Amino acid sequence: MSVHHLCATCPIRKRAEKKPNSCLAKLWRWHTRFCPGWKSYVKSLKEENKK
């Protein structure tokens, strides 16, 4: 399984999305600024939407 697929089902991401003002959500947003796996995941979603 590739890293970007892990992002799609990440339990931390799901918890952060449920409570966007929580400390966990802030940590998640900080993490996504530099995470190569997240960047790859977002790029793959954009490419999928172009098709």
mmCIF entry with sequence, helices, sheets and N, C-alpha, C, O atoms, coordinates in Angstrom:
data_MODEL
# 
_entry.id   MODEL 
# 
_entity.id                         1 
_entity.type                       polymer 
_entity.pdbx_number_of_molecules   1 
# 
_entity_poly.entity_id                      1 
_entity_poly.type                           'polypeptide(L)' 
_entity_poly.nstd_linkage                   no 
_entity_poly.nstd_monomer                   no 
_entity_poly.pdbx_seq_one_letter_code       MSVHHLCATCPIRKRAEKKPNSCLAKLWRWHTRFCPGWKSYVKSLKEENKK 
_entity_poly.pdbx_seq_one_letter_code_can   MSVHHLCATCPIRKRAEKKPNSCLAKLWRWHTRFCPGWKSYVKSLKEENKK 
_entity_poly.pdbx_strand_id                 A 
# 
loop_
_entity_poly_seq.entity_id 
_entity_poly_seq.num 
_entity_poly_seq.mon_id 
_entity_poly_seq.hetero 
1 1  MET n 
1 2  SER n 
1 3  VAL n 
1 4  HIS n 
1 5  HIS n 
1 6  LEU n 
1 7  CYS n 
1 8  ALA n 
1 9  THR n 
1 10 CYS n 
1 11 PRO n 
1 12 ILE n 
1 13 ARG n 
1 14 LYS n 
1 15 ARG n 
1 16 ALA n 
1 17 GLU n 
1 18 LYS n 
1 19 LYS n 
1 20 PRO n 
1 21 ASN n 
1 22 SER n 
1 23 CYS n 
1 24 LEU n 
1 25 ALA n 
1 26 LYS n 
1 27 LEU n 
1 28 TRP n 
1 29 ARG n 
1 30 TRP n 
1 31 HIS n 
1 32 THR n 
1 33 ARG n 
1 34 PHE n 
1 35 CYS n 
1 36 PRO n 
1 37 GLY n 
1 38 TRP n 
1 39 LYS n 
1 40 SER n 
1 41 TYR n 
1 42 VAL n 
1 43 LYS n 
1 44 SER n 
1 45 LEU n 
1 46 LYS n 
1 47 GLU n 
1 48 GLU n 
1 49 ASN n 
1 50 LYS n 
1 51 LYS n 
# 
_struct_asym.id          A 
_struct_asym.entity_id   1 
# 
loop_
_struct_conf.conf_type_id 
_struct_conf.id 
_struct_conf.pdbx_PDB_helix_id 
_struct_conf.beg_label_comp_id 
_struct_conf.beg_label_asym_id 
_struct_conf.beg_label_seq_id 
_struct_conf.pdbx_beg_PDB_ins_code 
_struct_conf.end_label_comp_id 
_struct_conf.end_label_asym_id 
_struct_conf.end_label_seq_id 
_struct_conf.pdbx_end_PDB_ins_code 
_struct_conf.beg_auth_comp_id 
_struct_conf.beg_auth_asym_id 
_struct_conf.beg_auth_seq_id 
_struct_conf.end_auth_comp_id 
_struct_conf.end_auth_asym_id 
_struct_conf.end_auth_seq_id 
_struct_conf.pdbx_PDB_helix_class 
_struct_conf.details 
_struct_conf.pdbx_PDB_helix_length 
HELX_P HELX_P1 AA1 VAL A 3  ? ALA A 8  ? VAL A 3  ALA A 8  1 ? 6  
HELX_P HELX_P2 AA2 PRO A 11 ? LYS A 18 ? PRO A 11 LYS A 18 1 ? 8  
HELX_P HELX_P3 AA3 CYS A 23 ? THR A 32 ? CYS A 23 THR A 32 1 ? 10 
HELX_P HELX_P4 AA4 PRO A 36 ? LYS A 50 ? PRO A 36 LYS A 50 1 ? 15 
# 
_struct_conf_type.id          HELX_P 
_struct_conf_type.criteria    ? 
_struct_conf_type.reference   ? 
# 
loop_
_atom_site.group_PDB 
_atom_site.id 
_atom_site.type_symbol 
_atom_site.label_atom_id 
_atom_site.label_alt_id 
_atom_site.label_comp_id 
_atom_site.label_asym_id 
_atom_site.label_entity_id 
_atom_site.label_seq_id 
_atom_site.pdbx_PDB_ins_code 
_atom_site.Cartn_x 
_atom_site.Cartn_y 
_atom_site.Cartn_z 
_atom_site.occupancy 
_atom_site.B_iso_or_equiv 
_atom_site.pdbx_formal_charge 
_atom_site.auth_seq_id 
_atom_site.auth_comp_id 
_atom_site.auth_asym_id 
_atom_site.auth_atom_id 
_atom_site.pdbx_PDB_model_num 
ATOM 1   N N  . MET A 1 1  ? 0.857   -1.185 0.000   1.00 0.00 ? 1  MET A N  1 
ATOM 2   C CA . MET A 1 1  ? 0.000   0.000  0.000   1.00 0.00 ? 1  MET A CA 1 
ATOM 3   C C  . MET A 1 1  ? 0.893   1.234  0.000   1.00 0.00 ? 1  MET A C  1 
ATOM 4   O O  . MET A 1 1  ? 1.839   1.327  0.782   1.00 0.00 ? 1  MET A O  1 
ATOM 5   N N  . SER A 1 2  ? 0.588   2.165  -0.870  1.00 0.00 ? 2  SER A N  1 
ATOM 6   C CA . SER A 1 2  ? 1.404   3.373  -0.928  1.00 0.00 ? 2  SER A CA 1 
ATOM 7   C C  . SER A 1 2  ? 1.020   4.345  0.185   1.00 0.00 ? 2  SER A C  1 
ATOM 8   O O  . SER A 1 2  ? -0.037  4.224  0.804   1.00 0.00 ? 2  SER A O  1 
ATOM 9   N N  . VAL A 1 3  ? 1.888   5.291  0.417   1.00 0.00 ? 3  VAL A N  1 
ATOM 10  C CA . VAL A 1 3  ? 1.704   6.248  1.507   1.00 0.00 ? 3  VAL A CA 1 
ATOM 11  C C  . VAL A 1 3  ? 0.433   7.066  1.323   1.00 0.00 ? 3  VAL A C  1 
ATOM 12  O O  . VAL A 1 3  ? -0.296  7.295  2.288   1.00 0.00 ? 3  VAL A O  1 
ATOM 13  N N  . HIS A 1 4  ? 0.157   7.511  0.097   1.00 0.00 ? 4  HIS A N  1 
ATOM 14  C CA . HIS A 1 4  ? -1.014  8.363  -0.082  1.00 0.00 ? 4  HIS A CA 1 
ATOM 15  C C  . HIS A 1 4  ? -2.318  7.630  0.199   1.00 0.00 ? 4  HIS A C  1 
ATOM 16  O O  . HIS A 1 4  ? -3.314  8.262  0.552   1.00 0.00 ? 4  HIS A O  1 
ATOM 17  N N  . HIS A 1 5  ? -2.332  6.324  0.050   1.00 0.00 ? 5  HIS A N  1 
ATOM 18  C CA . HIS A 1 5  ? -3.534  5.584  0.426   1.00 0.00 ? 5  HIS A CA 1 
ATOM 19  C C  . HIS A 1 5  ? -3.714  5.568  1.934   1.00 0.00 ? 5  HIS A C  1 
ATOM 20  O O  . HIS A 1 5  ? -4.843  5.521  2.423   1.00 0.00 ? 5  HIS A O  1 
ATOM 21  N N  . LEU A 1 6  ? -2.632  5.605  2.664   1.00 0.00 ? 6  LEU A N  1 
ATOM 22  C CA . LEU A 1 6  ? -2.729  5.676  4.122   1.00 0.00 ? 6  LEU A CA 1 
ATOM 23  C C  . LEU A 1 6  ? -3.349  7.009  4.551   1.00 0.00 ? 6  LEU A C  1 
ATOM 24  O O  . LEU A 1 6  ? -4.076  7.067  5.542   1.00 0.00 ? 6  LEU A O  1 
ATOM 25  N N  . CYS A 1 7  ? -3.066  8.058  3.818   1.00 0.00 ? 7  CYS A N  1 
ATOM 26  C CA . CYS A 1 7  ? -3.633  9.374  4.136   1.00 0.00 ? 7  CYS A CA 1 
ATOM 27  C C  . CYS A 1 7  ? -5.153  9.361  3.983   1.00 0.00 ? 7  CYS A C  1 
ATOM 28  O O  . CYS A 1 7  ? -5.862  10.030 4.734   1.00 0.00 ? 7  CYS A O  1 
ATOM 29  N N  . ALA A 1 8  ? -5.640  8.613  3.029   1.00 0.00 ? 8  ALA A N  1 
ATOM 30  C CA . ALA A 1 8  ? -7.078  8.568  2.774   1.00 0.00 ? 8  ALA A CA 1 
ATOM 31  C C  . ALA A 1 8  ? -7.838  7.944  3.937   1.00 0.00 ? 8  ALA A C  1 
ATOM 32  O O  . ALA A 1 8  ? -9.001  8.280  4.164   1.00 0.00 ? 8  ALA A O  1 
ATOM 33  N N  . THR A 1 9  ? -7.212  7.058  4.663   1.00 0.00 ? 9  THR A N  1 
ATOM 34  C CA . THR A 1 9  ? -7.894  6.360  5.755   1.00 0.00 ? 9  THR A CA 1 
ATOM 35  C C  . THR A 1 9  ? -7.297  6.654  7.126   1.00 0.00 ? 9  THR A C  1 
ATOM 36  O O  . THR A 1 9  ? -7.596  5.956  8.094   1.00 0.00 ? 9  THR A O  1 
ATOM 37  N N  . CYS A 1 10 ? -6.473  7.661  7.215   1.00 0.00 ? 10 CYS A N  1 
ATOM 38  C CA . CYS A 1 10 ? -5.770  7.982  8.455   1.00 0.00 ? 10 CYS A CA 1 
ATOM 39  C C  . CYS A 1 10 ? -6.751  8.338  9.576   1.00 0.00 ? 10 CYS A C  1 
ATOM 40  O O  . CYS A 1 10 ? -7.561  9.250  9.409   1.00 0.00 ? 10 CYS A O  1 
ATOM 41  N N  . PRO A 1 11 ? -6.697  7.641  10.708  1.00 0.00 ? 11 PRO A N  1 
ATOM 42  C CA . PRO A 1 11 ? -7.620  7.942  11.811  1.00 0.00 ? 11 PRO A CA 1 
ATOM 43  C C  . PRO A 1 11 ? -7.348  9.317  12.440  1.00 0.00 ? 11 PRO A C  1 
ATOM 44  O O  . PRO A 1 11 ? -8.273  9.958  12.940  1.00 0.00 ? 11 PRO A O  1 
ATOM 45  N N  . ILE A 1 12 ? -6.114  9.766  12.418  1.00 0.00 ? 12 ILE A N  1 
ATOM 46  C CA . ILE A 1 12 ? -5.811  11.094 12.964  1.00 0.00 ? 12 ILE A CA 1 
ATOM 47  C C  . ILE A 1 12 ? -6.444  12.158 12.084  1.00 0.00 ? 12 ILE A C  1 
ATOM 48  O O  . ILE A 1 12 ? -7.018  13.123 12.588  1.00 0.00 ? 12 ILE A O  1 
ATOM 49  N N  . ARG A 1 13 ? -6.343  11.989 10.795  1.00 0.00 ? 13 ARG A N  1 
ATOM 50  C CA . ARG A 1 13 ? -6.964  12.932 9.864   1.00 0.00 ? 13 ARG A CA 1 
ATOM 51  C C  . ARG A 1 13 ? -8.471  12.994 10.073  1.00 0.00 ? 13 ARG A C  1 
ATOM 52  O O  . ARG A 1 13 ? -9.053  14.078 10.099  1.00 0.00 ? 13 ARG A O  1 
ATOM 53  N N  . LYS A 1 14 ? -9.098  11.844 10.219  1.00 0.00 ? 14 LYS A N  1 
ATOM 54  C CA . LYS A 1 14 ? -10.547 11.800 10.407  1.00 0.00 ? 14 LYS A CA 1 
ATOM 55  C C  . LYS A 1 14 ? -10.956 12.504 11.703  1.00 0.00 ? 14 LYS A C  1 
ATOM 56  O O  . LYS A 1 14 ? -11.945 13.236 11.724  1.00 0.00 ? 14 LYS A O  1 
ATOM 57  N N  . ARG A 1 15 ? -10.211 12.287 12.768  1.00 0.00 ? 15 ARG A N  1 
ATOM 58  C CA . ARG A 1 15 ? -10.523 12.961 14.041  1.00 0.00 ? 15 ARG A CA 1 
ATOM 59  C C  . ARG A 1 15 ? -10.324 14.459 13.924  1.00 0.00 ? 15 ARG A C  1 
ATOM 60  O O  . ARG A 1 15 ? -11.106 15.237 14.469  1.00 0.00 ? 15 ARG A O  1 
ATOM 61  N N  . ALA A 1 16 ? -9.279  14.866 13.216  1.00 0.00 ? 16 ALA A N  1 
ATOM 62  C CA . ALA A 1 16 ? -9.003  16.290 13.034  1.00 0.00 ? 16 ALA A CA 1 
ATOM 63  C C  . ALA A 1 16 ? -10.105 16.956 12.210  1.00 0.00 ? 16 ALA A C  1 
ATOM 64  O O  . ALA A 1 16 ? -10.464 18.103 12.475  1.00 0.00 ? 16 ALA A O  1 
ATOM 65  N N  . GLU A 1 17 ? -10.637 16.260 11.231  1.00 0.00 ? 17 GLU A N  1 
ATOM 66  C CA . GLU A 1 17 ? -11.697 16.822 10.405  1.00 0.00 ? 17 GLU A CA 1 
ATOM 67  C C  . GLU A 1 17 ? -13.008 16.943 11.172  1.00 0.00 ? 17 GLU A C  1 
ATOM 68  O O  . GLU A 1 17 ? -13.809 17.835 10.889  1.00 0.00 ? 17 GLU A O  1 
ATOM 69  N N  . LYS A 1 18 ? -13.237 16.060 12.135  1.00 0.00 ? 18 LYS A N  1 
ATOM 70  C CA . LYS A 1 18 ? -14.456 16.126 12.941  1.00 0.00 ? 18 LYS A CA 1 
ATOM 71  C C  . LYS A 1 18 ? -14.433 17.325 13.887  1.00 0.00 ? 18 LYS A C  1 
ATOM 72  O O  . LYS A 1 18 ? -15.470 17.932 14.154  1.00 0.00 ? 18 LYS A O  1 
ATOM 73  N N  . LYS A 1 19 ? -13.249 17.662 14.390  1.00 0.00 ? 19 LYS A N  1 
ATOM 74  C CA . LYS A 1 19 ? -13.106 18.776 15.331  1.00 0.00 ? 19 LYS A CA 1 
ATOM 75  C C  . LYS A 1 19 ? -12.006 19.707 14.821  1.00 0.00 ? 19 LYS A C  1 
ATOM 76  O O  . LYS A 1 19 ? -10.874 19.644 15.301  1.00 0.00 ? 19 LYS A O  1 
ATOM 77  N N  . PRO A 1 20 ? -12.323 20.563 13.862  1.00 0.00 ? 20 PRO A N  1 
ATOM 78  C CA . PRO A 1 20 ? -11.301 21.385 13.205  1.00 0.00 ? 20 PRO A CA 1 
ATOM 79  C C  . PRO A 1 20 ? -10.615 22.419 14.107  1.00 0.00 ? 20 PRO A C  1 
ATOM 80  O O  . PRO A 1 20 ? -9.572  22.953 13.728  1.00 0.00 ? 20 PRO A O  1 
ATOM 81  N N  . ASN A 1 21 ? -11.161 22.711 15.267  1.00 0.00 ? 21 ASN A N  1 
ATOM 82  C CA . ASN A 1 21 ? -10.540 23.682 16.168  1.00 0.00 ? 21 ASN A CA 1 
ATOM 83  C C  . ASN A 1 21 ? -9.730  23.033 17.289  1.00 0.00 ? 21 ASN A C  1 
ATOM 84  O O  . ASN A 1 21 ? -9.206  23.731 18.157  1.00 0.00 ? 21 ASN A O  1 
ATOM 85  N N  . SER A 1 22 ? -9.625  21.726 17.278  1.00 0.00 ? 22 SER A N  1 
ATOM 86  C CA . SER A 1 22 ? -8.912  21.019 18.335  1.00 0.00 ? 22 SER A CA 1 
ATOM 87  C C  . SER A 1 22 ? -7.396  21.118 18.151  1.00 0.00 ? 22 SER A C  1 
ATOM 88  O O  . SER A 1 22 ? -6.907  21.476 17.079  1.00 0.00 ? 22 SER A O  1 
ATOM 89  N N  . CYS A 1 23 ? -6.679  20.799 19.198  1.00 0.00 ? 23 CYS A N  1 
ATOM 90  C CA . CYS A 1 23 ? -5.213  20.778 19.131  1.00 0.00 ? 23 CYS A CA 1 
ATOM 91  C C  . CYS A 1 23 ? -4.739  19.736 18.120  1.00 0.00 ? 23 CYS A C  1 
ATOM 92  O O  . CYS A 1 23 ? -3.757  19.953 17.410  1.00 0.00 ? 23 CYS A O  1 
ATOM 93  N N  . LEU A 1 24 ? -5.432  18.622 18.061  1.00 0.00 ? 24 LEU A N  1 
ATOM 94  C CA . LEU A 1 24 ? -5.070  17.580 17.103  1.00 0.00 ? 24 LEU A CA 1 
ATOM 95  C C  . LEU A 1 24 ? -5.212  18.090 15.666  1.00 0.00 ? 24 LEU A C  1 
ATOM 96  O O  . LEU A 1 24 ? -4.374  17.792 14.815  1.00 0.00 ? 24 LEU A O  1 
ATOM 97  N N  . ALA A 1 25 ? -6.258  18.848 15.401  1.00 0.00 ? 25 ALA A N  1 
ATOM 98  C CA . ALA A 1 25 ? -6.454  19.391 14.053  1.00 0.00 ? 25 ALA A CA 1 
ATOM 99  C C  . ALA A 1 25 ? -5.354  20.387 13.713  1.00 0.00 ? 25 ALA A C  1 
ATOM 100 O O  . ALA A 1 25 ? -4.881  20.422 12.578  1.00 0.00 ? 25 ALA A O  1 
ATOM 101 N N  . LYS A 1 26 ? -4.950  21.185 14.672  1.00 0.00 ? 26 LYS A N  1 
ATOM 102 C CA . LYS A 1 26 ? -3.854  22.135 14.444  1.00 0.00 ? 26 LYS A CA 1 
ATOM 103 C C  . LYS A 1 26 ? -2.554  21.393 14.162  1.00 0.00 ? 26 LYS A C  1 
ATOM 104 O O  . LYS A 1 26 ? -1.784  21.789 13.287  1.00 0.00 ? 26 LYS A O  1 
ATOM 105 N N  . LEU A 1 27 ? -2.315  20.334 14.894  1.00 0.00 ? 27 LEU A N  1 
ATOM 106 C CA . LEU A 1 27 ? -1.130  19.514 14.671  1.00 0.00 ? 27 LEU A CA 1 
ATOM 107 C C  . LEU A 1 27 ? -1.185  18.874 13.285  1.00 0.00 ? 27 LEU A C  1 
ATOM 108 O O  . LEU A 1 27 ? -0.178  18.812 12.580  1.00 0.00 ? 27 LEU A O  1 
ATOM 109 N N  . TRP A 1 28 ? -2.353  18.406 12.907  1.00 0.00 ? 28 TRP A N  1 
ATOM 110 C CA . TRP A 1 28 ? -2.530  17.789 11.589  1.00 0.00 ? 28 TRP A CA 1 
ATOM 111 C C  . TRP A 1 28 ? -2.221  18.787 10.469  1.00 0.00 ? 28 TRP A C  1 
ATOM 112 O O  . TRP A 1 28 ? -1.497  18.466 9.527   1.00 0.00 ? 28 TRP A O  1 
ATOM 113 N N  . ARG A 1 29 ? -2.776  19.997 10.578  1.00 0.00 ? 29 ARG A N  1 
ATOM 114 C CA . ARG A 1 29 ? -2.532  21.007 9.543   1.00 0.00 ? 29 ARG A CA 1 
ATOM 115 C C  . ARG A 1 29 ? -1.053  21.362 9.467   1.00 0.00 ? 29 ARG A C  1 
ATOM 116 O O  . ARG A 1 29 ? -0.515  21.545 8.375   1.00 0.00 ? 29 ARG A O  1 
ATOM 117 N N  . TRP A 1 30 ? -0.396  21.460 10.609  1.00 0.00 ? 30 TRP A N  1 
ATOM 118 C CA . TRP A 1 30 ? 1.040   21.739 10.637  1.00 0.00 ? 30 TRP A CA 1 
ATOM 119 C C  . TRP A 1 30 ? 1.790   20.612 9.930   1.00 0.00 ? 30 TRP A C  1 
ATOM 120 O O  . TRP A 1 30 ? 2.689   20.865 9.128   1.00 0.00 ? 30 TRP A O  1 
ATOM 121 N N  . HIS A 1 31 ? 1.427   19.401 10.223  1.00 0.00 ? 31 HIS A N  1 
ATOM 122 C CA . HIS A 1 31 ? 2.062   18.215 9.648   1.00 0.00 ? 31 HIS A CA 1 
ATOM 123 C C  . HIS A 1 31 ? 1.943   18.191 8.117   1.00 0.00 ? 31 HIS A C  1 
ATOM 124 O O  . HIS A 1 31 ? 2.890   17.816 7.426   1.00 0.00 ? 31 HIS A O  1 
ATOM 125 N N  . THR A 1 32 ? 0.783   18.589 7.593   1.00 0.00 ? 32 THR A N  1 
ATOM 126 C CA . THR A 1 32 ? 0.556   18.502 6.151   1.00 0.00 ? 32 THR A CA 1 
ATOM 127 C C  . THR A 1 32 ? 1.388   19.509 5.367   1.00 0.00 ? 32 THR A C  1 
ATOM 128 O O  . THR A 1 32 ? 1.529   19.370 4.152   1.00 0.00 ? 32 THR A O  1 
ATOM 129 N N  . ARG A 1 33 ? 1.940   20.517 6.033   1.00 0.00 ? 33 ARG A N  1 
ATOM 130 C CA . ARG A 1 33 ? 2.753   21.511 5.328   1.00 0.00 ? 33 ARG A CA 1 
ATOM 131 C C  . ARG A 1 33 ? 4.059   20.930 4.808   1.00 0.00 ? 33 ARG A C  1 
ATOM 132 O O  . ARG A 1 33 ? 4.599   21.425 3.818   1.00 0.00 ? 33 ARG A O  1 
ATOM 133 N N  . PHE A 1 34 ? 4.573   19.899 5.447   1.00 0.00 ? 34 PHE A N  1 
ATOM 134 C CA . PHE A 1 34 ? 5.868   19.362 5.027   1.00 0.00 ? 34 PHE A CA 1 
ATOM 135 C C  . PHE A 1 34 ? 5.848   17.864 4.707   1.00 0.00 ? 34 PHE A C  1 
ATOM 136 O O  . PHE A 1 34 ? 6.852   17.334 4.231   1.00 0.00 ? 34 PHE A O  1 
ATOM 137 N N  . CYS A 1 35 ? 4.764   17.188 4.950   1.00 0.00 ? 35 CYS A N  1 
ATOM 138 C CA . CYS A 1 35 ? 4.698   15.734 4.764   1.00 0.00 ? 35 CYS A CA 1 
ATOM 139 C C  . CYS A 1 35 ? 4.697   15.364 3.278   1.00 0.00 ? 35 CYS A C  1 
ATOM 140 O O  . CYS A 1 35 ? 3.769   15.735 2.560   1.00 0.00 ? 35 CYS A O  1 
ATOM 141 N N  . PRO A 1 36 ? 5.710   14.648 2.806   1.00 0.00 ? 36 PRO A N  1 
ATOM 142 C CA . PRO A 1 36 ? 5.751   14.262 1.392   1.00 0.00 ? 36 PRO A CA 1 
ATOM 143 C C  . PRO A 1 36 ? 4.625   13.294 1.015   1.00 0.00 ? 36 PRO A C  1 
ATOM 144 O O  . PRO A 1 36 ? 4.153   13.306 -0.122  1.00 0.00 ? 36 PRO A O  1 
ATOM 145 N N  . GLY A 1 37 ? 4.201   12.469 1.949   1.00 0.00 ? 37 GLY A N  1 
ATOM 146 C CA . GLY A 1 37 ? 3.098   11.546 1.676   1.00 0.00 ? 37 GLY A CA 1 
ATOM 147 C C  . GLY A 1 37 ? 1.796   12.288 1.439   1.00 0.00 ? 37 GLY A C  1 
ATOM 148 O O  . GLY A 1 37 ? 1.036   11.941 0.535   1.00 0.00 ? 37 GLY A O  1 
ATOM 149 N N  . TRP A 1 38 ? 1.535   13.307 2.247   1.00 0.00 ? 38 TRP A N  1 
ATOM 150 C CA . TRP A 1 38 ? 0.325   14.104 2.089   1.00 0.00 ? 38 TRP A CA 1 
ATOM 151 C C  . TRP A 1 38 ? 0.351   14.855 0.765   1.00 0.00 ? 38 TRP A C  1 
ATOM 152 O O  . TRP A 1 38 ? -0.657  14.910 0.059   1.00 0.00 ? 38 TRP A O  1 
ATOM 153 N N  . LYS A 1 39 ? 1.493   15.430 0.428   1.00 0.00 ? 39 LYS A N  1 
ATOM 154 C CA . LYS A 1 39 ? 1.625   16.168 -0.828  1.00 0.00 ? 39 LYS A CA 1 
ATOM 155 C C  . LYS A 1 39 ? 1.381   15.241 -2.016  1.00 0.00 ? 39 LYS A C  1 
ATOM 156 O O  . LYS A 1 39 ? 0.738   15.633 -2.990  1.00 0.00 ? 39 LYS A O  1 
ATOM 157 N N  . SER A 1 40 ? 1.884   14.038 -1.938  1.00 0.00 ? 40 SER A N  1 
ATOM 158 C CA . SER A 1 40 ? 1.677   13.061 -2.998  1.00 0.00 ? 40 SER A CA 1 
ATOM 159 C C  . SER A 1 40 ? 0.199   12.676 -3.095  1.00 0.00 ? 40 SER A C  1 
ATOM 160 O O  . SER A 1 40 ? -0.339  12.527 -4.192  1.00 0.00 ? 40 SER A O  1 
ATOM 161 N N  . TYR A 1 41 ? -0.440  12.521 -1.958  1.00 0.00 ? 41 TYR A N  1 
ATOM 162 C CA . TYR A 1 41 ? -1.860  12.175 -1.908  1.00 0.00 ? 41 TYR A CA 1 
ATOM 163 C C  . TYR A 1 41 ? -2.707  13.280 -2.553  1.00 0.00 ? 41 TYR A C  1 
ATOM 164 O O  . TYR A 1 41 ? -3.579  12.993 -3.373  1.00 0.00 ? 41 TYR A O  1 
ATOM 165 N N  . VAL A 1 42 ? -2.456  14.518 -2.190  1.00 0.00 ? 42 VAL A N  1 
ATOM 166 C CA . VAL A 1 42 ? -3.204  15.645 -2.748  1.00 0.00 ? 42 VAL A CA 1 
ATOM 167 C C  . VAL A 1 42 ? -2.969  15.747 -4.254  1.00 0.00 ? 42 VAL A C  1 
ATOM 168 O O  . VAL A 1 42 ? -3.900  16.003 -5.017  1.00 0.00 ? 42 VAL A O  1 
ATOM 169 N N  . LYS A 1 43 ? -1.732  15.547 -4.673  1.00 0.00 ? 43 LYS A N  1 
ATOM 170 C CA . LYS A 1 43 ? -1.408  15.590 -6.105  1.00 0.00 ? 43 LYS A CA 1 
ATOM 171 C C  . LYS A 1 43 ? -2.160  14.498 -6.858  1.00 0.00 ? 43 LYS A C  1 
ATOM 172 O O  . LYS A 1 43 ? -2.669  14.741 -7.952  1.00 0.00 ? 43 LYS A O  1 
ATOM 173 N N  . SER A 1 44 ? -2.235  13.302 -6.286  1.00 0.00 ? 44 SER A N  1 
ATOM 174 C CA . SER A 1 44 ? -2.942  12.200 -6.950  1.00 0.00 ? 44 SER A CA 1 
ATOM 175 C C  . SER A 1 44 ? -4.435  12.487 -7.046  1.00 0.00 ? 44 SER A C  1 
ATOM 176 O O  . SER A 1 44 ? -5.071  12.105 -8.028  1.00 0.00 ? 44 SER A O  1 
ATOM 177 N N  . LEU A 1 45 ? -5.009  13.157 -6.040  1.00 0.00 ? 45 LEU A N  1 
ATOM 178 C CA . LEU A 1 45 ? -6.420  13.518 -6.096  1.00 0.00 ? 45 LEU A CA 1 
ATOM 179 C C  . LEU A 1 45 ? -6.680  14.529 -7.203  1.00 0.00 ? 45 LEU A C  1 
ATOM 180 O O  . LEU A 1 45 ? -7.673  14.429 -7.923  1.00 0.00 ? 45 LEU A O  1 
ATOM 181 N N  . LYS A 1 46 ? -5.783  15.505 -7.337  1.00 0.00 ? 46 LYS A N  1 
ATOM 182 C CA . LYS A 1 46 ? -5.932  16.507 -8.394  1.00 0.00 ? 46 LYS A CA 1 
ATOM 183 C C  . LYS A 1 46 ? -5.851  15.858 -9.769  1.00 0.00 ? 46 LYS A C  1 
ATOM 184 O O  . LYS A 1 46 ? -6.612  16.209 -10.670 1.00 0.00 ? 46 LYS A O  1 
ATOM 185 N N  . GLU A 1 47 ? -4.928  14.911 -9.930  1.00 0.00 ? 47 GLU A N  1 
ATOM 186 C CA . GLU A 1 47 ? -4.792  14.211 -11.213 1.00 0.00 ? 47 GLU A CA 1 
ATOM 187 C C  . GLU A 1 47 ? -6.010  13.370 -11.520 1.00 0.00 ? 47 GLU A C  1 
ATOM 188 O O  . GLU A 1 47 ? -6.426  13.276 -12.675 1.00 0.00 ? 47 GLU A O  1 
ATOM 189 N N  . GLU A 1 48 ? -6.592  12.751 -10.489 1.00 0.00 ? 48 GLU A N  1 
ATOM 190 C CA . GLU A 1 48 ? -7.804  11.940 -10.660 1.00 0.00 ? 48 GLU A CA 1 
ATOM 191 C C  . GLU A 1 48 ? -8.977  12.813 -11.116 1.00 0.00 ? 48 GLU A C  1 
ATOM 192 O O  . GLU A 1 48 ? -9.776  12.405 -11.958 1.00 0.00 ? 48 GLU A O  1 
ATOM 193 N N  . ASN A 1 49 ? -9.065  14.012 -10.549 1.00 0.00 ? 49 ASN A N  1 
ATOM 194 C CA . ASN A 1 49 ? -10.172 14.910 -10.893 1.00 0.00 ? 49 ASN A CA 1 
ATOM 195 C C  . ASN A 1 49 ? -10.045 15.449 -12.305 1.00 0.00 ? 49 ASN A C  1 
ATOM 196 O O  . ASN A 1 49 ? -11.049 15.821 -12.912 1.00 0.00 ? 49 ASN A O  1 
ATOM 197 N N  . LYS A 1 50 ? -8.833  15.500 -12.842 1.00 0.00 ? 50 LYS A N  1 
ATOM 198 C CA . LYS A 1 50 ? -8.636  15.975 -14.203 1.00 0.00 ? 50 LYS A CA 1 
ATOM 199 C C  . LYS A 1 50 ? -9.149  14.973 -15.228 1.00 0.00 ? 50 LYS A C  1 
ATOM 200 O O  . LYS A 1 50 ? -9.526  15.351 -16.337 1.00 0.00 ? 50 LYS A O  1 
ATOM 201 N N  . LYS A 1 51 ? -9.163  13.709 -14.861 1.00 0.00 ? 51 LYS A N  1 
ATOM 202 C CA . LYS A 1 51 ? -9.575  12.645 -15.786 1.00 0.00 ? 51 LYS A CA 1 
ATOM 203 C C  . LYS A 1 51 ? -11.067 12.643 -16.028 1.00 0.00 ? 51 LYS A C  1 
ATOM 204 O O  . LYS A 1 51 ? -11.569 11.809 -16.781 1.00 0.00 ? 51 LYS A O  1 
# 
